[in-house]
Amino acid sequence: MSRTKKWLSTFALVILVLAIALFRSHVTPSPAVQATSPLAGLPQSNGAGFDRADGPRTFSFPADFGPHPNFQTEWWYYTGNLTTDSGRHFGFELTFFRRGLIPPSLQTQRASDWAANQVYMGHFALTDVAGNQFHAFERLERGAEGLAGAQSLPAYQVWIDDWRVSASGKDSYQLNASDAGVSILLNLVDTKGPILEGDQGYSQKGSDLGNASYYFSQTRLATNGAIAIDGQTYQVKGASWMDHEFSTSALSSNEVGWDWFAIQLDGGTDLMLYQIRSPAGAAVWSNGTLVSADGTKQSLASEDFTIKVDSKWKSPHSHAVYPSSWTIEIPSEHLILQIAPYLPDQELNLSFTYWEGPVKISGSRSGQEISGQGYVELTGYGNPMNGQF
């Protein structure tokens, strides 16, 4: 996921449900919709008519940075750890989700310019470690009249209103988002190129055919720019990570959520791991990728690594109990990592509830001390992510 910043899930369902409400009202959700759960009484989709991820495909860049409307769900997931020259630390998340309402083969011309075949949801979050503050925002919009969209030509960009990521040159991008006095304006440069996750970009999420996504990452994006909070602007630099996935699938009935780790070690090694959990908390599917400083990729199967929970944290908002520190071991690499969040409370309480935030990393590799930073996403601890379709 996600992000693993990710697999078709309640993310997609929330977009679909709210889009249906928007489509029916043409402007905003009706009072009846606003007064009830967004899931109540609304139709659900099994993805009929959309393509499914059922085996390796050939990727082409930069075209594959753009949208894939033949698949029902897609996301572009940016996270990063940034600091000022004085050492003040920030983490950010900027995510765009696309949901197809109608398969391309069934789309017809409609009279209204507001009619949409795609809908979008965005999440923007900022962690201010020194200020002990976590800010999270959400936007939902139809893919019509330029309100939201994604494209690969003439240049890659994804946007919802004034939240936007866009190509600014070869292997370089600009991120821009603001809400309620919190904003980012960041420049990113890819130093390794796209990394195809799983089997040549085919990322299995379960044993059922089509329970998978097409997934690539940019694991080391050199970043600089500005962060503003309540009128104070900070010049920052650091490293970001991007995940892009597209699929038409859902978690299996024995899968309720996932833990996703994006790790950037100081020596230039990057590590992505995920595990999908059963209702009892056991890992029923897991995978990973180790990327060396020169961009060489090594795939990791479930037996190649372990993830041990060392402590837990209970949310005062949702009362969900999340893991809050971990030990990760990869014996073949003689790698042991201890991972802890910069702040314990980084729970996003938006259309759905999940935990995601920057983490600090220490440990050893072949007996030598090692450190780094990363991002972790935890879903399904408050509400299961399966059974929604």
BELSULVEN-V738638 format. One record per residue. N is the residue number from 1. RES is the residue in one letter. PSI is psi in degrees with one decimal (999 if undefined). NEAR is the number of other C-alpha atoms within 10 Angstrom. D_LAST is the distance of its C-alpha to the last C-alpha in whole Angstrom. Layout:
n=N res=RES psi=PSI near=NEAR d_last=D_LAST
n=N res=RES psi=PSI near=NEAR d_last=D_LAST
This chain:
n=1 res=M psi=168.0 near=29 d_last=19
n=2 res=S psi=104.1 near=28 d_last=19
n=3 res=R psi=177.8 near=28 d_last=21
n=4 res=T psi=999 near=27 d_last=20
n=5 res=K psi=999 near=29 d_last=21
n=6 res=K psi=146.0 near=28 d_last=17
n=7 res=W psi=156.6 near=31 d_last=14
n=8 res=L psi=130.7 near=27 d_last=10
n=9 res=S psi=-162.7 near=22 d_last=9
n=10 res=T psi=-25.6 near=23 d_last=9
n=11 res=F psi=-53.6 near=20 d_last=12
n=12 res=A psi=-40.2 near=25 d_last=10
n=13 res=L psi=-42.1 near=20 d_last=8
n=14 res=V psi=-43.1 near=20 d_last=11
n=15 res=I psi=-47.1 near=26 d_last=13
n=16 res=L psi=-48.3 near=27 d_last=11
n=17 res=V psi=-49.1 near=22 d_last=11
n=18 res=L psi=-31.4 near=25 d_last=15
n=19 res=A psi=-40.1 near=27 d_last=16
n=20 res=I psi=-42.7 near=18 d_last=15
n=21 res=A psi=-43.3 near=19 d_last=17
n=22 res=L psi=-42.7 near=19 d_last=20
n=23 res=F psi=-40.4 near=17 d_last=20
n=24 res=R psi=-36.7 near=13 d_last=21
n=25 res=S psi=-18.8 near=11 d_last=23
n=26 res=H psi=-12.7 near=15 d_last=25
n=27 res=V psi=-63.3 near=10 d_last=26
n=28 res=T psi=161.7 near=14 d_last=24
n=29 res=P psi=141.9 near=18 d_last=21
n=30 res=S psi=158.7 near=13 d_last=23
n=31 res=P psi=-35.1 near=8 d_last=25
n=32 res=A psi=-39.4 near=9 d_last=22
n=33 res=V psi=-41.4 near=18 d_last=19
n=34 res=Q psi=-27.9 near=12 d_last=21
n=35 res=A psi=-8.0 near=9 d_last=22
n=36 res=T psi=174.2 near=10 d_last=19
n=37 res=S psi=140.6 near=11 d_last=16
n=38 res=P psi=-14.1 near=18 d_last=14
n=39 res=L psi=-15.5 near=15 d_last=11
n=40 res=A psi=121.9 near=9 d_last=13
n=41 res=G psi=5.7 near=10 d_last=13
n=42 res=L psi=150.2 near=13 d_last=11
n=43 res=P psi=151.5 near=10 d_last=9
n=44 res=Q psi=162.4 near=12 d_last=6
n=45 res=S psi=141.5 near=12 d_last=6
n=46 res=N psi=8.4 near=12 d_last=6
n=47 res=G psi=13.0 near=20 d_last=9
n=48 res=A psi=135.0 near=11 d_last=11
n=49 res=G psi=-14.5 near=15 d_last=15
n=50 res=F psi=153.0 near=21 d_last=14
n=51 res=D psi=156.9 near=17 d_last=16
n=52 res=R psi=151.3 near=21 d_last=15
n=53 res=A psi=107.0 near=20 d_last=17
n=54 res=D psi=13.4 near=18 d_last=19
n=55 res=G psi=168.8 near=16 d_last=23
n=56 res=P psi=148.3 near=14 d_last=25
n=57 res=R psi=168.8 near=12 d_last=26
n=58 res=T psi=125.7 near=8 d_last=29
n=59 res=F psi=147.5 near=14 d_last=29
n=60 res=S psi=125.0 near=8 d_last=31
n=61 res=F psi=140.3 near=10 d_last=32
n=62 res=P psi=3.6 near=15 d_last=32
n=63 res=A psi=-39.4 near=15 d_last=30
n=64 res=D psi=-3.5 near=15 d_last=27
n=65 res=F psi=-24.8 near=23 d_last=27
n=66 res=G psi=-169.2 near=20 d_last=26
n=67 res=P psi=158.9 near=23 d_last=23
n=68 res=H psi=78.1 near=20 d_last=21
n=69 res=P psi=-14.4 near=21 d_last=19
n=70 res=N psi=-14.0 near=18 d_last=18
n=71 res=F psi=146.4 near=24 d_last=16
n=72 res=Q psi=-33.8 near=28 d_last=13
n=73 res=T psi=143.2 near=32 d_last=13
n=74 res=E psi=146.7 near=29 d_last=16
n=75 res=W psi=152.3 near=30 d_last=18
n=76 res=W psi=117.7 near=26 d_last=22
n=77 res=Y psi=111.7 near=24 d_last=23
n=78 res=Y psi=129.4 near=24 d_last=27
n=79 res=T psi=159.1 near=28 d_last=28
n=80 res=G psi=160.0 near=27 d_last=32
n=81 res=N psi=124.9 near=25 d_last=35
n=82 res=L psi=148.7 near=23 d_last=38
n=83 res=T psi=156.1 near=18 d_last=41
n=84 res=T psi=171.7 near=17 d_last=44
n=85 res=D psi=-26.8 near=10 d_last=48
n=86 res=S psi=-3.3 near=7 d_last=48
n=87 res=G psi=4.9 near=10 d_last=45
n=88 res=R psi=130.2 near=14 d_last=43
n=89 res=H psi=137.7 near=20 d_last=40
n=90 res=F psi=150.4 near=26 d_last=36
n=91 res=G psi=147.1 near=23 d_last=33
n=92 res=F psi=153.7 near=24 d_last=30
n=93 res=E psi=130.0 near=23 d_last=27
n=94 res=L psi=115.5 near=26 d_last=26
n=95 res=T psi=138.0 near=26 d_last=22
n=96 res=F psi=128.4 near=27 d_last=21
n=97 res=F psi=133.3 near=25 d_last=17
n=98 res=R psi=137.8 near=31 d_last=17
n=99 res=R psi=124.2 near=28 d_last=14
n=100 res=G psi=128.9 near=25 d_last=14
n=101 res=L psi=-35.9 near=22 d_last=14
n=102 res=I psi=128.8 near=19 d_last=15
n=103 res=P psi=145.4 near=18 d_last=16
n=104 res=P psi=-35.4 near=15 d_last=20
n=105 res=S psi=-17.7 near=9 d_last=21
n=106 res=L psi=0.6 near=8 d_last=20
n=107 res=Q psi=140.9 near=11 d_last=21
n=108 res=T psi=162.3 near=9 d_last=24
n=109 res=Q psi=129.6 near=6 d_last=27
n=110 res=R psi=150.2 near=9 d_last=27
n=111 res=A psi=-36.2 near=7 d_last=30
n=112 res=S psi=134.1 near=9 d_last=28
n=113 res=D psi=-15.3 near=8 d_last=29
n=114 res=W psi=-8.5 near=16 d_last=26
n=115 res=A psi=138.0 near=16 d_last=24
n=116 res=A psi=140.3 near=19 d_last=21
n=117 res=N psi=-12.1 near=18 d_last=19
n=118 res=Q psi=146.9 near=23 d_last=18
n=119 res=V psi=156.5 near=29 d_last=17
n=120 res=Y psi=146.2 near=30 d_last=18
n=121 res=M psi=140.8 near=26 d_last=18
n=122 res=G psi=143.3 near=24 d_last=21
n=123 res=H psi=133.8 near=19 d_last=22
n=124 res=F psi=124.1 near=24 d_last=26
n=125 res=A psi=146.6 near=27 d_last=27
n=126 res=L psi=129.4 near=25 d_last=31
n=127 res=T psi=121.4 near=24 d_last=33
n=128 res=D psi=99.4 near=18 d_last=36
n=129 res=V psi=-48.8 near=15 d_last=38
n=130 res=A psi=-35.3 near=12 d_last=41
n=131 res=G psi=-4.9 near=10 d_last=40
n=132 res=N psi=42.3 near=11 d_last=38
n=133 res=Q psi=142.8 near=13 d_last=35
n=134 res=F psi=122.5 near=20 d_last=31
n=135 res=H psi=134.2 near=17 d_last=30
n=136 res=A psi=137.3 near=20 d_last=27
n=137 res=F psi=159.2 near=17 d_last=26
n=138 res=E psi=145.3 near=17 d_last=23
n=139 res=R psi=145.0 near=16 d_last=22
n=140 res=L psi=135.9 near=22 d_last=20
n=141 res=E psi=152.3 near=23 d_last=21
n=142 res=R psi=152.1 near=27 d_last=21
n=143 res=G psi=65.4 near=23 d_last=22
n=144 res=A psi=154.2 near=16 d_last=25
n=145 res=E psi=25.8 near=11 d_last=29
n=146 res=G psi=9.5 near=13 d_last=29
n=147 res=L psi=-35.0 near=16 d_last=27
n=148 res=A psi=152.9 near=24 d_last=25
n=149 res=G psi=-178.6 near=24 d_last=24
n=150 res=A psi=147.9 near=23 d_last=25
n=151 res=Q psi=157.5 near=17 d_last=28
n=152 res=S psi=-23.3 near=18 d_last=30
n=153 res=L psi=146.6 near=11 d_last=33
n=154 res=P psi=-14.1 near=8 d_last=35
n=155 res=A psi=146.6 near=14 d_last=34
n=156 res=Y psi=130.6 near=20 d_last=31
n=157 res=Q psi=153.4 near=21 d_last=29
n=158 res=V psi=138.4 near=25 d_last=26
n=159 res=W psi=153.7 near=26 d_last=26
n=160 res=I psi=112.5 near=24 d_last=25
n=161 res=D psi=-123.4 near=14 d_last=28
n=162 res=D psi=7.9 near=12 d_last=31
n=163 res=W psi=129.1 near=22 d_last=29
n=164 res=R psi=143.7 near=22 d_last=29
n=165 res=V psi=135.4 near=25 d_last=30
n=166 res=S psi=147.3 near=19 d_last=32
n=167 res=A psi=135.1 near=21 d_last=34
n=168 res=S psi=7.8 near=16 d_last=38
n=169 res=G psi=-173.9 near=11 d_last=40
n=170 res=K psi=121.3 near=9 d_last=39
n=171 res=D psi=23.5 near=15 d_last=37
n=172 res=S psi=150.1 near=16 d_last=37
n=173 res=Y psi=157.1 near=19 d_last=35
n=174 res=Q psi=135.2 near=20 d_last=35
n=175 res=L psi=137.4 near=21 d_last=32
n=176 res=N psi=122.6 near=17 d_last=33
n=177 res=A psi=146.0 near=21 d_last=31
n=178 res=S psi=148.9 near=18 d_last=33
n=179 res=D psi=133.9 near=17 d_last=32
n=180 res=A psi=44.1 near=10 d_last=34
n=181 res=G psi=3.5 near=10 d_last=37
n=182 res=V psi=130.5 near=20 d_last=35
n=183 res=S psi=157.4 near=21 d_last=35
n=184 res=I psi=142.6 near=24 d_last=35
n=185 res=L psi=102.0 near=17 d_last=37
n=186 res=L psi=144.6 near=20 d_last=36
n=187 res=N psi=128.9 near=22 d_last=38
n=188 res=L psi=137.3 near=23 d_last=36
n=189 res=V psi=124.8 near=22 d_last=38
n=190 res=D psi=120.9 near=20 d_last=36
n=191 res=T psi=-6.3 near=16 d_last=39
n=192 res=K psi=-18.1 near=18 d_last=37
n=193 res=G psi=166.9 near=15 d_last=35
n=194 res=P psi=136.3 near=20 d_last=31
n=195 res=I psi=119.6 near=19 d_last=30
n=196 res=L psi=116.2 near=19 d_last=28
n=197 res=E psi=158.6 near=26 d_last=26
n=198 res=G psi=-138.4 near=21 d_last=25
n=199 res=D psi=91.5 near=14 d_last=27
n=200 res=Q psi=34.7 near=16 d_last=28
n=201 res=G psi=-3.8 near=20 d_last=25
n=202 res=Y psi=111.2 near=21 d_last=22
n=203 res=S psi=105.3 near=27 d_last=21
n=204 res=Q psi=138.2 near=24 d_last=19
n=205 res=K psi=0.5 near=27 d_last=16
n=206 res=G psi=179.6 near=18 d_last=16
n=207 res=S psi=-18.2 near=11 d_last=18
n=208 res=D psi=143.7 near=12 d_last=15
n=209 res=L psi=130.1 near=13 d_last=16
n=210 res=G psi=-6.4 near=18 d_last=15
n=211 res=N psi=70.1 near=21 d_last=13
n=212 res=A psi=171.7 near=27 d_last=16
n=213 res=S psi=163.9 near=32 d_last=17
n=214 res=Y psi=130.4 near=28 d_last=20
n=215 res=Y psi=123.4 near=28 d_last=22
n=216 res=F psi=158.1 near=24 d_last=25
n=217 res=S psi=154.5 near=25 d_last=27
n=218 res=Q psi=102.4 near=19 d_last=30
n=219 res=T psi=-11.6 near=26 d_last=31
n=220 res=R psi=94.2 near=27 d_last=35
n=221 res=L psi=104.7 near=24 d_last=35
n=222 res=A psi=130.5 near=17 d_last=38
n=223 res=T psi=139.2 near=22 d_last=38
n=224 res=N psi=161.2 near=21 d_last=40
n=225 res=G psi=-148.8 near=18 d_last=40
n=226 res=A psi=142.0 near=17 d_last=40
n=227 res=I psi=133.7 near=23 d_last=38
n=228 res=A psi=135.9 near=15 d_last=39
n=229 res=I psi=118.2 near=17 d_last=39
n=230 res=D psi=46.6 near=9 d_last=41
n=231 res=G psi=-7.2 near=9 d_last=43
n=232 res=Q psi=125.7 near=9 d_last=44
n=233 res=T psi=136.2 near=13 d_last=43
n=234 res=Y psi=129.5 near=17 d_last=43
n=235 res=Q psi=128.8 near=15 d_last=44
n=236 res=V psi=161.4 near=21 d_last=42
n=237 res=K psi=160.2 near=22 d_last=41
n=238 res=G psi=-141.2 near=19 d_last=39
n=239 res=A psi=141.8 near=21 d_last=36
n=240 res=S psi=171.6 near=29 d_last=33
n=241 res=W psi=141.2 near=27 d_last=30
n=242 res=M psi=134.3 near=25 d_last=27
n=243 res=D psi=137.4 near=25 d_last=24
n=244 res=H psi=123.4 near=29 d_last=22
n=245 res=E psi=148.4 near=31 d_last=19
n=246 res=F psi=142.1 near=28 d_last=17
n=247 res=S psi=174.6 near=29 d_last=14
n=248 res=T psi=93.2 near=29 d_last=11
n=249 res=S psi=-176.1 near=26 d_last=9
n=250 res=A psi=162.3 near=25 d_last=8
n=251 res=L psi=146.8 near=24 d_last=10
n=252 res=S psi=168.2 near=17 d_last=11
n=253 res=S psi=-21.6 near=12 d_last=11
n=254 res=N psi=17.7 near=15 d_last=14
n=255 res=E psi=126.3 near=25 d_last=13
n=256 res=V psi=-12.7 near=22 d_last=13
n=257 res=G psi=-174.6 near=27 d_last=15
n=258 res=W psi=160.0 near=28 d_last=18
n=259 res=D psi=128.2 near=27 d_last=21
n=260 res=W psi=133.7 near=26 d_last=23
n=261 res=F psi=128.6 near=24 d_last=26
n=262 res=A psi=112.5 near=30 d_last=28
n=263 res=I psi=130.7 near=26 d_last=32
n=264 res=Q psi=110.9 near=26 d_last=35
n=265 res=L psi=152.4 near=19 d_last=38
n=266 res=D psi=-26.2 near=13 d_last=41
n=267 res=G psi=-1.8 near=11 d_last=43
n=268 res=G psi=-6.3 near=13 d_last=40
n=269 res=T psi=138.6 near=18 d_last=38
n=270 res=D psi=149.0 near=23 d_last=34
n=271 res=L psi=126.0 near=19 d_last=32
n=272 res=M psi=129.0 near=26 d_last=28
n=273 res=L psi=144.8 near=24 d_last=26
n=274 res=Y psi=152.7 near=27 d_last=23
n=275 res=Q psi=133.9 near=23 d_last=21
n=276 res=I psi=133.9 near=25 d_last=18
n=277 res=R psi=152.1 near=21 d_last=18
n=278 res=S psi=169.8 near=19 d_last=18
n=279 res=P psi=-28.1 near=15 d_last=18
n=280 res=A psi=-6.0 near=9 d_last=21
n=281 res=G psi=-0.8 near=13 d_last=22
n=282 res=A psi=148.9 near=11 d_last=23
n=283 res=A psi=114.7 near=18 d_last=22
n=284 res=V psi=-14.1 near=17 d_last=20
n=285 res=W psi=133.2 near=18 d_last=20
n=286 res=S psi=157.3 near=22 d_last=23
n=287 res=N psi=172.5 near=22 d_last=25
n=288 res=G psi=173.4 near=23 d_last=27
n=289 res=T psi=132.0 near=20 d_last=29
n=290 res=L psi=125.8 near=19 d_last=33
n=291 res=V psi=119.8 near=20 d_last=35
n=292 res=S psi=172.0 near=16 d_last=39
n=293 res=A psi=-28.9 near=16 d_last=41
n=294 res=D psi=6.2 near=10 d_last=41
n=295 res=G psi=-0.7 near=18 d_last=38
n=296 res=T psi=132.5 near=11 d_last=38
n=297 res=K psi=138.7 near=16 d_last=35
n=298 res=Q psi=119.2 near=14 d_last=34
n=299 res=S psi=144.4 near=15 d_last=31
n=300 res=L psi=125.6 near=18 d_last=30
n=301 res=A psi=170.7 near=14 d_last=29
n=302 res=S psi=-32.5 near=15 d_last=27
n=303 res=E psi=-4.4 near=10 d_last=31
n=304 res=D psi=-10.0 near=14 d_last=33
n=305 res=F psi=161.1 near=19 d_last=32
n=306 res=T psi=147.0 near=16 d_last=31
n=307 res=I psi=114.2 near=16 d_last=30
n=308 res=K psi=128.5 near=12 d_last=31
n=309 res=V psi=125.9 near=14 d_last=30
n=310 res=D psi=-25.1 near=13 d_last=34
n=311 res=S psi=166.7 near=11 d_last=33
n=312 res=K psi=162.0 near=13 d_last=30
n=313 res=W psi=134.6 near=14 d_last=30
n=314 res=K psi=126.4 near=14 d_last=29
n=315 res=S psi=131.0 near=16 d_last=27
n=316 res=P psi=-8.4 near=10 d_last=29
n=317 res=H psi=-57.1 near=11 d_last=27
n=318 res=S psi=-15.3 near=15 d_last=24
n=319 res=H psi=10.7 near=11 d_last=26
n=320 res=A psi=149.0 near=17 d_last=23
n=321 res=V psi=120.1 near=13 d_last=25
n=322 res=Y psi=150.6 near=21 d_last=25
n=323 res=P psi=148.6 near=18 d_last=27
n=324 res=S psi=-3.7 near=20 d_last=30
n=325 res=S psi=155.0 near=18 d_last=32
n=326 res=W psi=157.8 near=19 d_last=32
n=327 res=T psi=124.1 near=17 d_last=34
n=328 res=I psi=133.2 near=17 d_last=33
n=329 res=E psi=135.5 near=20 d_last=35
n=330 res=I psi=92.5 near=16 d_last=36
n=331 res=P psi=-39.4 near=14 d_last=39
n=332 res=S psi=-23.7 near=9 d_last=39
n=333 res=E psi=0.9 near=12 d_last=40
n=334 res=H psi=41.3 near=12 d_last=42
n=335 res=L psi=125.5 near=18 d_last=39
n=336 res=I psi=126.0 near=21 d_last=39
n=337 res=L psi=134.7 near=22 d_last=37
n=338 res=Q psi=129.8 near=18 d_last=37
n=339 res=I psi=133.0 near=26 d_last=34
n=340 res=A psi=144.0 near=22 d_last=34
n=341 res=P psi=149.8 near=20 d_last=33
n=342 res=Y psi=-36.1 near=21 d_last=35
n=343 res=L psi=139.8 near=18 d_last=34
n=344 res=P psi=-37.3 near=21 d_last=32
n=345 res=D psi=91.5 near=20 d_last=30
n=346 res=Q psi=46.0 near=22 d_last=28
n=347 res=E psi=128.6 near=23 d_last=25
n=348 res=L psi=117.5 near=22 d_last=23
n=349 res=N psi=84.0 near=14 d_last=22
n=350 res=L psi=-133.3 near=12 d_last=20
n=351 res=S psi=-24.6 near=17 d_last=17
n=352 res=F psi=169.6 near=14 d_last=16
n=353 res=T psi=129.4 near=18 d_last=18
n=354 res=Y psi=169.1 near=21 d_last=19
n=355 res=W psi=133.1 near=22 d_last=23
n=356 res=E psi=132.7 near=25 d_last=24
n=357 res=G psi=171.9 near=28 d_last=28
n=358 res=P psi=148.5 near=29 d_last=31
n=359 res=V psi=152.2 near=24 d_last=33
n=360 res=K psi=149.9 near=20 d_last=36
n=361 res=I psi=135.4 near=21 d_last=37
n=362 res=S psi=168.0 near=16 d_last=40
n=363 res=G psi=-154.0 near=18 d_last=41
n=364 res=S psi=153.1 near=15 d_last=43
n=365 res=R psi=119.3 near=16 d_last=43
n=366 res=S psi=39.2 near=12 d_last=46
n=367 res=G psi=-5.8 near=10 d_last=48
n=368 res=Q psi=137.3 near=9 d_last=48
n=369 res=E psi=144.5 near=12 d_last=46
n=370 res=I psi=151.0 near=17 d_last=43
n=371 res=S psi=172.1 near=17 d_last=41
n=372 res=G psi=-161.7 near=19 d_last=38
n=373 res=Q psi=170.2 near=22 d_last=36
n=374 res=G psi=-166.4 near=27 d_last=32
n=375 res=Y psi=145.1 near=27 d_last=28
n=376 res=V psi=138.3 near=26 d_last=26
n=377 res=E psi=135.2 near=23 d_last=22
n=378 res=L psi=119.1 near=25 d_last=21
n=379 res=T psi=159.4 near=24 d_last=17
n=380 res=G psi=5.7 near=24 d_last=16
n=381 res=Y psi=-30.9 near=23 d_last=19
n=382 res=G psi=-46.8 near=18 d_last=18
n=383 res=N psi=132.7 near=15 d_last=15
n=384 res=P psi=146.8 near=17 d_last=12
n=385 res=M psi=0.8 near=23 d_last=10
n=386 res=N psi=179.5 near=18 d_last=8
n=387 res=G psi=22.4 near=14 d_last=6
n=388 res=Q psi=4.7 near=17 d_last=4
n=389 res=F psi=999 near=15 d_last=0
